[in-house]
């Protein structure tokens, strides 16, 4: 019974972690794009 509970919890936690990592990478790319655009304007 323990594995039956553990597998979906692990799956959802892994999917949530991967989504958060993807979003953080996108945010970092957006910030770097903004910084480079500001430096280009100067």
mmCIF entry with sequence, helices, sheets and N, C-alpha, C, O atoms, coordinates in Angstrom:
data_MODEL
# 
_entry.id   MODEL 
# 
_entity.id                         1 
_entity.type                       polymer 
_entity.pdbx_number_of_molecules   1 
# 
_entity_poly.entity_id                      1 
_entity_poly.type                           'polypeptide(L)' 
_entity_poly.nstd_linkage                   no 
_entity_poly.nstd_monomer                   no 
_entity_poly.pdbx_seq_one_letter_code       
;(UNK)(UNK)(UNK)(UNK)(UNK)(UNK)(UNK)(UNK)(UNK)(UNK)(UNK)(UNK)(UNK)(UNK)(UNK)(UNK)
(UNK)(UNK)(UNK)(UNK)(UNK)(UNK)(UNK)(UNK)(UNK)(UNK)(UNK)(UNK)(UNK)(UNK)(UNK)(UNK)
(UNK)(UNK)(UNK)(UNK)(UNK)(UNK)(UNK)(UNK)(UNK)(UNK)
;
_entity_poly.pdbx_seq_one_letter_code_can   XXXXXXXXXXXXXXXXXXXXXXXXXXXXXXXXXXXXXXXXXX 
_entity_poly.pdbx_strand_id                 A 
# 
loop_
_entity_poly_seq.entity_id 
_entity_poly_seq.num 
_entity_poly_seq.mon_id 
_entity_poly_seq.hetero 
1 1  UNK n 
1 2  UNK n 
1 3  UNK n 
1 4  UNK n 
1 5  UNK n 
1 6  UNK n 
1 7  UNK n 
1 8  UNK n 
1 9  UNK n 
1 10 UNK n 
1 11 UNK n 
1 12 UNK n 
1 13 UNK n 
1 14 UNK n 
1 15 UNK n 
1 16 UNK n 
1 17 UNK n 
1 18 UNK n 
1 19 UNK n 
1 20 UNK n 
1 21 UNK n 
1 22 UNK n 
1 23 UNK n 
1 24 UNK n 
1 25 UNK n 
1 26 UNK n 
1 27 UNK n 
1 28 UNK n 
1 29 UNK n 
1 30 UNK n 
1 31 UNK n 
1 32 UNK n 
1 33 UNK n 
1 34 UNK n 
1 35 UNK n 
1 36 UNK n 
1 37 UNK n 
1 38 UNK n 
1 39 UNK n 
1 40 UNK n 
1 41 UNK n 
1 42 UNK n 
# 
_struct_asym.id          A 
_struct_asym.entity_id   1 
# 
_struct_conf.conf_type_id            HELX_P 
_struct_conf.id                      HELX_P1 
_struct_conf.pdbx_PDB_helix_id       AA1 
_struct_conf.beg_label_comp_id       UNK 
_struct_conf.beg_label_asym_id       A 
_struct_conf.beg_label_seq_id        2 
_struct_conf.pdbx_beg_PDB_ins_code   ? 
_struct_conf.end_label_comp_id       UNK 
_struct_conf.end_label_asym_id       A 
_struct_conf.end_label_seq_id        41 
_struct_conf.pdbx_end_PDB_ins_code   ? 
_struct_conf.beg_auth_comp_id        UNK 
_struct_conf.beg_auth_asym_id        A 
_struct_conf.beg_auth_seq_id         2 
_struct_conf.end_auth_comp_id        UNK 
_struct_conf.end_auth_asym_id        A 
_struct_conf.end_auth_seq_id         41 
_struct_conf.pdbx_PDB_helix_class    1 
_struct_conf.details                 ? 
_struct_conf.pdbx_PDB_helix_length   40 
# 
_struct_conf_type.id          HELX_P 
_struct_conf_type.criteria    ? 
_struct_conf_type.reference   ? 
# 
loop_
_atom_site.group_PDB 
_atom_site.id 
_atom_site.type_symbol 
_atom_site.label_atom_id 
_atom_site.label_alt_id 
_atom_site.label_comp_id 
_atom_site.label_asym_id 
_atom_site.label_entity_id 
_atom_site.label_seq_id 
_atom_site.pdbx_PDB_ins_code 
_atom_site.Cartn_x 
_atom_site.Cartn_y 
_atom_site.Cartn_z 
_atom_site.occupancy 
_atom_site.B_iso_or_equiv 
_atom_site.pdbx_formal_charge 
_atom_site.auth_seq_id 
_atom_site.auth_comp_id 
_atom_site.auth_asym_id 
_atom_site.auth_atom_id 
_atom_site.pdbx_PDB_model_num 
ATOM 1   N N  . UNK A 1 1  ? 0.834  -1.214 0.000   1.00 0.00 ? 1  UNK A N  1 
ATOM 2   C CA . UNK A 1 1  ? 0.000  0.000  0.000   1.00 0.00 ? 1  UNK A CA 1 
ATOM 3   C C  . UNK A 1 1  ? 0.866  1.260  0.000   1.00 0.00 ? 1  UNK A C  1 
ATOM 4   O O  . UNK A 1 1  ? 0.472  2.299  -0.529  1.00 0.00 ? 1  UNK A O  1 
ATOM 5   N N  . UNK A 1 2  ? 2.060  1.149  0.605   1.00 0.00 ? 2  UNK A N  1 
ATOM 6   C CA . UNK A 1 2  ? 2.915  2.341  0.673   1.00 0.00 ? 2  UNK A CA 1 
ATOM 7   C C  . UNK A 1 2  ? 3.327  2.804  -0.721  1.00 0.00 ? 2  UNK A C  1 
ATOM 8   O O  . UNK A 1 2  ? 3.317  4.001  -1.008  1.00 0.00 ? 2  UNK A O  1 
ATOM 9   N N  . UNK A 1 3  ? 3.694  1.844  -1.600  1.00 0.00 ? 3  UNK A N  1 
ATOM 10  C CA . UNK A 1 3  ? 4.134  2.220  -2.949  1.00 0.00 ? 3  UNK A CA 1 
ATOM 11  C C  . UNK A 1 3  ? 2.994  2.819  -3.755  1.00 0.00 ? 3  UNK A C  1 
ATOM 12  O O  . UNK A 1 3  ? 3.210  3.709  -4.578  1.00 0.00 ? 3  UNK A O  1 
ATOM 13  N N  . UNK A 1 4  ? 1.761  2.323  -3.517  1.00 0.00 ? 4  UNK A N  1 
ATOM 14  C CA . UNK A 1 4  ? 0.613  2.857  -4.269  1.00 0.00 ? 4  UNK A CA 1 
ATOM 15  C C  . UNK A 1 4  ? 0.417  4.334  -3.938  1.00 0.00 ? 4  UNK A C  1 
ATOM 16  O O  . UNK A 1 4  ? 0.020  5.115  -4.803  1.00 0.00 ? 4  UNK A O  1 
ATOM 17  N N  . UNK A 1 5  ? 0.689  4.718  -2.701  1.00 0.00 ? 5  UNK A N  1 
ATOM 18  C CA . UNK A 1 5  ? 0.579  6.143  -2.340  1.00 0.00 ? 5  UNK A CA 1 
ATOM 19  C C  . UNK A 1 5  ? 1.790  6.926  -2.819  1.00 0.00 ? 5  UNK A C  1 
ATOM 20  O O  . UNK A 1 5  ? 1.667  8.085  -3.215  1.00 0.00 ? 5  UNK A O  1 
ATOM 21  N N  . UNK A 1 6  ? 2.962  6.298  -2.784  1.00 0.00 ? 6  UNK A N  1 
ATOM 22  C CA . UNK A 1 6  ? 4.203  7.027  -3.058  1.00 0.00 ? 6  UNK A CA 1 
ATOM 23  C C  . UNK A 1 6  ? 4.350  7.380  -4.536  1.00 0.00 ? 6  UNK A C  1 
ATOM 24  O O  . UNK A 1 6  ? 4.844  8.459  -4.863  1.00 0.00 ? 6  UNK A O  1 
ATOM 25  N N  . UNK A 1 7  ? 3.931  6.490  -5.429  1.00 0.00 ? 7  UNK A N  1 
ATOM 26  C CA . UNK A 1 7  ? 4.161  6.710  -6.865  1.00 0.00 ? 7  UNK A CA 1 
ATOM 27  C C  . UNK A 1 7  ? 3.451  7.974  -7.372  1.00 0.00 ? 7  UNK A C  1 
ATOM 28  O O  . UNK A 1 7  ? 4.115  8.794  -8.007  1.00 0.00 ? 7  UNK A O  1 
ATOM 29  N N  . UNK A 1 8  ? 2.140  8.190  -7.133  1.00 0.00 ? 8  UNK A N  1 
ATOM 30  C CA . UNK A 1 8  ? 1.511  9.417  -7.635  1.00 0.00 ? 8  UNK A CA 1 
ATOM 31  C C  . UNK A 1 8  ? 2.069  10.671 -6.974  1.00 0.00 ? 8  UNK A C  1 
ATOM 32  O O  . UNK A 1 8  ? 2.196  11.710 -7.621  1.00 0.00 ? 8  UNK A O  1 
ATOM 33  N N  . UNK A 1 9  ? 2.405  10.580 -5.684  1.00 0.00 ? 9  UNK A N  1 
ATOM 34  C CA . UNK A 1 9  ? 2.980  11.758 -5.014  1.00 0.00 ? 9  UNK A CA 1 
ATOM 35  C C  . UNK A 1 9  ? 4.323  12.110 -5.647  1.00 0.00 ? 9  UNK A C  1 
ATOM 36  O O  . UNK A 1 9  ? 4.600  13.284 -5.895  1.00 0.00 ? 9  UNK A O  1 
ATOM 37  N N  . UNK A 1 10 ? 5.154  11.114 -5.908  1.00 0.00 ? 10 UNK A N  1 
ATOM 38  C CA . UNK A 1 10 ? 6.451  11.368 -6.527  1.00 0.00 ? 10 UNK A CA 1 
ATOM 39  C C  . UNK A 1 10 ? 6.280  11.917 -7.943  1.00 0.00 ? 10 UNK A C  1 
ATOM 40  O O  . UNK A 1 10 ? 7.019  12.804 -8.369  1.00 0.00 ? 10 UNK A O  1 
ATOM 41  N N  . UNK A 1 11 ? 5.280  11.371 -8.674  1.00 0.00 ? 11 UNK A N  1 
ATOM 42  C CA . UNK A 1 11 ? 5.057  11.833 -10.046 1.00 0.00 ? 11 UNK A CA 1 
ATOM 43  C C  . UNK A 1 11 ? 4.624  13.294 -10.062 1.00 0.00 ? 11 UNK A C  1 
ATOM 44  O O  . UNK A 1 11 ? 5.128  14.089 -10.856 1.00 0.00 ? 11 UNK A O  1 
ATOM 45  N N  . UNK A 1 12 ? 3.679  13.648 -9.176  1.00 0.00 ? 12 UNK A N  1 
ATOM 46  C CA . UNK A 1 12 ? 3.199  15.040 -9.150  1.00 0.00 ? 12 UNK A CA 1 
ATOM 47  C C  . UNK A 1 12 ? 4.293  15.993 -8.675  1.00 0.00 ? 12 UNK A C  1 
ATOM 48  O O  . UNK A 1 12 ? 4.407  17.109 -9.183  1.00 0.00 ? 12 UNK A O  1 
ATOM 49  N N  . UNK A 1 13 ? 5.091  15.564 -7.710  1.00 0.00 ? 13 UNK A N  1 
ATOM 50  C CA . UNK A 1 13 ? 6.162  16.436 -7.222  1.00 0.00 ? 13 UNK A CA 1 
ATOM 51  C C  . UNK A 1 13 ? 7.222  16.631 -8.309  1.00 0.00 ? 13 UNK A C  1 
ATOM 52  O O  . UNK A 1 13 ? 7.740  17.736 -8.474  1.00 0.00 ? 13 UNK A O  1 
ATOM 53  N N  . UNK A 1 14 ? 7.547  15.576 -9.047  1.00 0.00 ? 14 UNK A N  1 
ATOM 54  C CA . UNK A 1 14 ? 8.520  15.716 -10.141 1.00 0.00 ? 14 UNK A CA 1 
ATOM 55  C C  . UNK A 1 14 ? 7.990  16.632 -11.235 1.00 0.00 ? 14 UNK A C  1 
ATOM 56  O O  . UNK A 1 14 ? 8.732  17.463 -11.760 1.00 0.00 ? 14 UNK A O  1 
ATOM 57  N N  . UNK A 1 15 ? 6.709  16.491 -11.587 1.00 0.00 ? 15 UNK A N  1 
ATOM 58  C CA . UNK A 1 15 ? 6.138  17.349 -12.626 1.00 0.00 ? 15 UNK A CA 1 
ATOM 59  C C  . UNK A 1 15 ? 6.115  18.799 -12.151 1.00 0.00 ? 15 UNK A C  1 
ATOM 60  O O  . UNK A 1 15 ? 6.394  19.707 -12.934 1.00 0.00 ? 15 UNK A O  1 
ATOM 61  N N  . UNK A 1 16 ? 5.786  19.030 -10.877 1.00 0.00 ? 16 UNK A N  1 
ATOM 62  C CA . UNK A 1 16 ? 5.761  20.396 -10.356 1.00 0.00 ? 16 UNK A CA 1 
ATOM 63  C C  . UNK A 1 16 ? 7.165  20.991 -10.345 1.00 0.00 ? 16 UNK A C  1 
ATOM 64  O O  . UNK A 1 16 ? 7.347  22.159 -10.689 1.00 0.00 ? 16 UNK A O  1 
ATOM 65  N N  . UNK A 1 17 ? 8.162  20.192 -9.953  1.00 0.00 ? 17 UNK A N  1 
ATOM 66  C CA . UNK A 1 17 ? 9.543  20.686 -9.918  1.00 0.00 ? 17 UNK A CA 1 
ATOM 67  C C  . UNK A 1 17 ? 10.030 21.010 -11.328 1.00 0.00 ? 17 UNK A C  1 
ATOM 68  O O  . UNK A 1 17 ? 10.710 22.015 -11.536 1.00 0.00 ? 17 UNK A O  1 
ATOM 69  N N  . UNK A 1 18 ? 9.682  20.159 -12.298 1.00 0.00 ? 18 UNK A N  1 
ATOM 70  C CA . UNK A 1 18 ? 10.119 20.420 -13.669 1.00 0.00 ? 18 UNK A CA 1 
ATOM 71  C C  . UNK A 1 18 ? 9.445  21.675 -14.220 1.00 0.00 ? 18 UNK A C  1 
ATOM 72  O O  . UNK A 1 18 ? 10.086 22.458 -14.922 1.00 0.00 ? 18 UNK A O  1 
ATOM 73  N N  . UNK A 1 19 ? 8.162  21.880 -13.914 1.00 0.00 ? 19 UNK A N  1 
ATOM 74  C CA . UNK A 1 19 ? 7.470  23.085 -14.368 1.00 0.00 ? 19 UNK A CA 1 
ATOM 75  C C  . UNK A 1 19 ? 8.088  24.323 -13.726 1.00 0.00 ? 19 UNK A C  1 
ATOM 76  O O  . UNK A 1 19 ? 8.286  25.331 -14.404 1.00 0.00 ? 19 UNK A O  1 
ATOM 77  N N  . UNK A 1 20 ? 8.398  24.263 -12.425 1.00 0.00 ? 20 UNK A N  1 
ATOM 78  C CA . UNK A 1 20 ? 9.005  25.411 -11.755 1.00 0.00 ? 20 UNK A CA 1 
ATOM 79  C C  . UNK A 1 20 ? 10.386 25.703 -12.339 1.00 0.00 ? 20 UNK A C  1 
ATOM 80  O O  . UNK A 1 20 ? 10.745 26.865 -12.528 1.00 0.00 ? 20 UNK A O  1 
ATOM 81  N N  . UNK A 1 21 ? 11.156 24.662 -12.623 1.00 0.00 ? 21 UNK A N  1 
ATOM 82  C CA . UNK A 1 21 ? 12.484 24.868 -13.207 1.00 0.00 ? 21 UNK A CA 1 
ATOM 83  C C  . UNK A 1 21 ? 12.363 25.509 -14.583 1.00 0.00 ? 21 UNK A C  1 
ATOM 84  O O  . UNK A 1 21 ? 13.127 26.417 -14.912 1.00 0.00 ? 21 UNK A O  1 
ATOM 85  N N  . UNK A 1 22 ? 11.396 25.040 -15.401 1.00 0.00 ? 22 UNK A N  1 
ATOM 86  C CA . UNK A 1 22 ? 11.210 25.606 -16.730 1.00 0.00 ? 22 UNK A CA 1 
ATOM 87  C C  . UNK A 1 22 ? 10.801 27.074 -16.637 1.00 0.00 ? 22 UNK A C  1 
ATOM 88  O O  . UNK A 1 22 ? 11.291 27.906 -17.400 1.00 0.00 ? 22 UNK A O  1 
ATOM 89  N N  . UNK A 1 23 ? 9.899  27.392 -15.697 1.00 0.00 ? 23 UNK A N  1 
ATOM 90  C CA . UNK A 1 23 ? 9.465  28.782 -15.538 1.00 0.00 ? 23 UNK A CA 1 
ATOM 91  C C  . UNK A 1 23 ? 10.619 29.660 -15.073 1.00 0.00 ? 23 UNK A C  1 
ATOM 92  O O  . UNK A 1 23 ? 10.769 30.786 -15.549 1.00 0.00 ? 23 UNK A O  1 
ATOM 93  N N  . UNK A 1 24 ? 11.446 29.155 -14.138 1.00 0.00 ? 24 UNK A N  1 
ATOM 94  C CA . UNK A 1 24 ? 12.567 29.961 -13.649 1.00 0.00 ? 24 UNK A CA 1 
ATOM 95  C C  . UNK A 1 24 ? 13.570 30.209 -14.771 1.00 0.00 ? 24 UNK A C  1 
ATOM 96  O O  . UNK A 1 24 ? 14.140 31.296 -14.863 1.00 0.00 ? 24 UNK A O  1 
ATOM 97  N N  . UNK A 1 25 ? 13.790 29.210 -15.626 1.00 0.00 ? 25 UNK A N  1 
ATOM 98  C CA . UNK A 1 25 ? 14.697 29.403 -16.761 1.00 0.00 ? 25 UNK A CA 1 
ATOM 99  C C  . UNK A 1 25 ? 14.139 30.462 -17.712 1.00 0.00 ? 25 UNK A C  1 
ATOM 100 O O  . UNK A 1 25 ? 14.882 31.314 -18.200 1.00 0.00 ? 25 UNK A O  1 
ATOM 101 N N  . UNK A 1 26 ? 12.817 30.407 -17.977 1.00 0.00 ? 26 UNK A N  1 
ATOM 102 C CA . UNK A 1 26 ? 12.194 31.407 -18.847 1.00 0.00 ? 26 UNK A CA 1 
ATOM 103 C C  . UNK A 1 26 ? 12.316 32.798 -18.236 1.00 0.00 ? 26 UNK A C  1 
ATOM 104 O O  . UNK A 1 26 ? 12.569 33.766 -18.953 1.00 0.00 ? 26 UNK A O  1 
ATOM 105 N N  . UNK A 1 27 ? 12.139 32.913 -16.911 1.00 0.00 ? 27 UNK A N  1 
ATOM 106 C CA . UNK A 1 27 ? 12.245 34.220 -16.245 1.00 0.00 ? 27 UNK A CA 1 
ATOM 107 C C  . UNK A 1 27 ? 13.667 34.756 -16.372 1.00 0.00 ? 27 UNK A C  1 
ATOM 108 O O  . UNK A 1 27 ? 13.869 35.942 -16.633 1.00 0.00 ? 27 UNK A O  1 
ATOM 109 N N  . UNK A 1 28 ? 14.654 33.875 -16.187 1.00 0.00 ? 28 UNK A N  1 
ATOM 110 C CA . UNK A 1 28 ? 16.054 34.307 -16.307 1.00 0.00 ? 28 UNK A CA 1 
ATOM 111 C C  . UNK A 1 28 ? 16.340 34.782 -17.727 1.00 0.00 ? 28 UNK A C  1 
ATOM 112 O O  . UNK A 1 28 ? 17.025 35.787 -17.921 1.00 0.00 ? 28 UNK A O  1 
ATOM 113 N N  . UNK A 1 29 ? 15.816 34.062 -18.723 1.00 0.00 ? 29 UNK A N  1 
ATOM 114 C CA . UNK A 1 29 ? 16.017 34.493 -20.106 1.00 0.00 ? 29 UNK A CA 1 
ATOM 115 C C  . UNK A 1 29 ? 15.365 35.846 -20.354 1.00 0.00 ? 29 UNK A C  1 
ATOM 116 O O  . UNK A 1 29 ? 15.945 36.694 -21.033 1.00 0.00 ? 29 UNK A O  1 
ATOM 117 N N  . UNK A 1 30 ? 14.165 36.062 -19.812 1.00 0.00 ? 30 UNK A N  1 
ATOM 118 C CA . UNK A 1 30 ? 13.474 37.342 -20.007 1.00 0.00 ? 30 UNK A CA 1 
ATOM 119 C C  . UNK A 1 30 ? 14.261 38.472 -19.350 1.00 0.00 ? 30 UNK A C  1 
ATOM 120 O O  . UNK A 1 30 ? 14.377 39.554 -19.926 1.00 0.00 ? 30 UNK A O  1 
ATOM 121 N N  . UNK A 1 31 ? 14.799 38.241 -18.161 1.00 0.00 ? 31 UNK A N  1 
ATOM 122 C CA . UNK A 1 31 ? 15.567 39.287 -17.472 1.00 0.00 ? 31 UNK A CA 1 
ATOM 123 C C  . UNK A 1 31 ? 16.845 39.607 -18.247 1.00 0.00 ? 31 UNK A C  1 
ATOM 124 O O  . UNK A 1 31 ? 17.203 40.775 -18.400 1.00 0.00 ? 31 UNK A O  1 
ATOM 125 N N  . UNK A 1 32 ? 17.530 38.575 -18.733 1.00 0.00 ? 32 UNK A N  1 
ATOM 126 C CA . UNK A 1 32 ? 18.753 38.831 -19.492 1.00 0.00 ? 32 UNK A CA 1 
ATOM 127 C C  . UNK A 1 32 ? 18.436 39.557 -20.797 1.00 0.00 ? 32 UNK A C  1 
ATOM 128 O O  . UNK A 1 32 ? 19.200 40.421 -21.227 1.00 0.00 ? 32 UNK A O  1 
ATOM 129 N N  . UNK A 1 33 ? 17.306 39.209 -21.432 1.00 0.00 ? 33 UNK A N  1 
ATOM 130 C CA . UNK A 1 33 ? 16.907 39.924 -22.650 1.00 0.00 ? 33 UNK A CA 1 
ATOM 131 C C  . UNK A 1 33 ? 16.651 41.392 -22.346 1.00 0.00 ? 33 UNK A C  1 
ATOM 132 O O  . UNK A 1 33 ? 17.066 42.261 -23.113 1.00 0.00 ? 33 UNK A O  1 
ATOM 133 N N  . UNK A 1 34 ? 15.969 41.684 -21.228 1.00 0.00 ? 34 UNK A N  1 
ATOM 134 C CA . UNK A 1 34 ? 15.709 43.075 -20.858 1.00 0.00 ? 34 UNK A CA 1 
ATOM 135 C C  . UNK A 1 34 ? 17.017 43.813 -20.607 1.00 0.00 ? 34 UNK A C  1 
ATOM 136 O O  . UNK A 1 34 ? 17.174 44.954 -21.042 1.00 0.00 ? 34 UNK A O  1 
ATOM 137 N N  . UNK A 1 35 ? 17.957 43.179 -19.911 1.00 0.00 ? 35 UNK A N  1 
ATOM 138 C CA . UNK A 1 35 ? 19.231 43.831 -19.595 1.00 0.00 ? 35 UNK A CA 1 
ATOM 139 C C  . UNK A 1 35 ? 20.002 44.113 -20.886 1.00 0.00 ? 35 UNK A C  1 
ATOM 140 O O  . UNK A 1 35 ? 20.553 45.200 -21.056 1.00 0.00 ? 35 UNK A O  1 
ATOM 141 N N  . UNK A 1 36 ? 20.041 43.134 -21.794 1.00 0.00 ? 36 UNK A N  1 
ATOM 142 C CA . UNK A 1 36 ? 20.788 43.341 -23.041 1.00 0.00 ? 36 UNK A CA 1 
ATOM 143 C C  . UNK A 1 36 ? 20.112 44.385 -23.921 1.00 0.00 ? 36 UNK A C  1 
ATOM 144 O O  . UNK A 1 36 ? 20.799 45.141 -24.609 1.00 0.00 ? 36 UNK A O  1 
ATOM 145 N N  . UNK A 1 37 ? 18.781 44.445 -23.916 1.00 0.00 ? 37 UNK A N  1 
ATOM 146 C CA . UNK A 1 37 ? 18.096 45.479 -24.688 1.00 0.00 ? 37 UNK A CA 1 
ATOM 147 C C  . UNK A 1 37 ? 18.388 46.859 -24.138 1.00 0.00 ? 37 UNK A C  1 
ATOM 148 O O  . UNK A 1 37 ? 18.573 47.804 -24.906 1.00 0.00 ? 37 UNK A O  1 
ATOM 149 N N  . UNK A 1 38 ? 18.434 46.995 -22.808 1.00 0.00 ? 38 UNK A N  1 
ATOM 150 C CA . UNK A 1 38 ? 18.774 48.295 -22.212 1.00 0.00 ? 38 UNK A CA 1 
ATOM 151 C C  . UNK A 1 38 ? 20.195 48.694 -22.548 1.00 0.00 ? 38 UNK A C  1 
ATOM 152 O O  . UNK A 1 38 ? 20.455 49.866 -22.820 1.00 0.00 ? 38 UNK A O  1 
ATOM 153 N N  . UNK A 1 39 ? 21.127 47.742 -22.535 1.00 0.00 ? 39 UNK A N  1 
ATOM 154 C CA . UNK A 1 39 ? 22.510 48.063 -22.851 1.00 0.00 ? 39 UNK A CA 1 
ATOM 155 C C  . UNK A 1 39 ? 22.648 48.404 -24.345 1.00 0.00 ? 39 UNK A C  1 
ATOM 156 O O  . UNK A 1 39 ? 23.501 49.212 -24.713 1.00 0.00 ? 39 UNK A O  1 
ATOM 157 N N  . UNK A 1 40 ? 21.825 47.801 -25.197 1.00 0.00 ? 40 UNK A N  1 
ATOM 158 C CA . UNK A 1 40 ? 21.863 48.146 -26.620 1.00 0.00 ? 40 UNK A CA 1 
ATOM 159 C C  . UNK A 1 40 ? 21.347 49.559 -26.855 1.00 0.00 ? 40 UNK A C  1 
ATOM 160 O O  . UNK A 1 40 ? 21.876 50.283 -27.698 1.00 0.00 ? 40 UNK A O  1 
ATOM 161 N N  . UNK A 1 41 ? 20.302 49.958 -26.102 1.00 0.00 ? 41 UNK A N  1 
ATOM 162 C CA . UNK A 1 41 ? 19.749 51.298 -26.271 1.00 0.00 ? 41 UNK A CA 1 
ATOM 163 C C  . UNK A 1 41 ? 20.792 52.363 -25.912 1.00 0.00 ? 41 UNK A C  1 
ATOM 164 O O  . UNK A 1 41 ? 20.835 53.421 -26.539 1.00 0.00 ? 41 UNK A O  1 
ATOM 165 N N  . UNK A 1 42 ? 21.633 52.090 -24.907 1.00 0.00 ? 42 UNK A N  1 
ATOM 166 C CA . UNK A 1 42 ? 22.691 53.038 -24.557 1.00 0.00 ? 42 UNK A CA 1 
ATOM 167 C C  . UNK A 1 42 ? 23.737 53.037 -25.665 1.00 0.00 ? 42 UNK A C  1 
ATOM 168 O O  . UNK A 1 42 ? 24.725 53.766 -25.581 1.00 0.00 ? 42 UNK A O  1 
# 
